[in-house]
Amino acid sequence: MGMVSRLRLLIDGDGELYECRNCGTKFDHEPDACPTCGAGEIAHYEF
């Protein structure tokens, strides 16, 4: 996800971001596991 996409997510979103702790893939909702690498550790950030 590029910088512009991240900024749009923060501006348009509800102030939450989920990110895979293993590969860094970003999500707008909390998945059970990362679909990219399969890791189950998902970080949750609130802005």
Secondary structure, 3 states (H helix, E strand, C coil): CCHHHHHHHHHHCCCEEEEECCCCCEECCCCCCCCCCCCCCEEEEEC
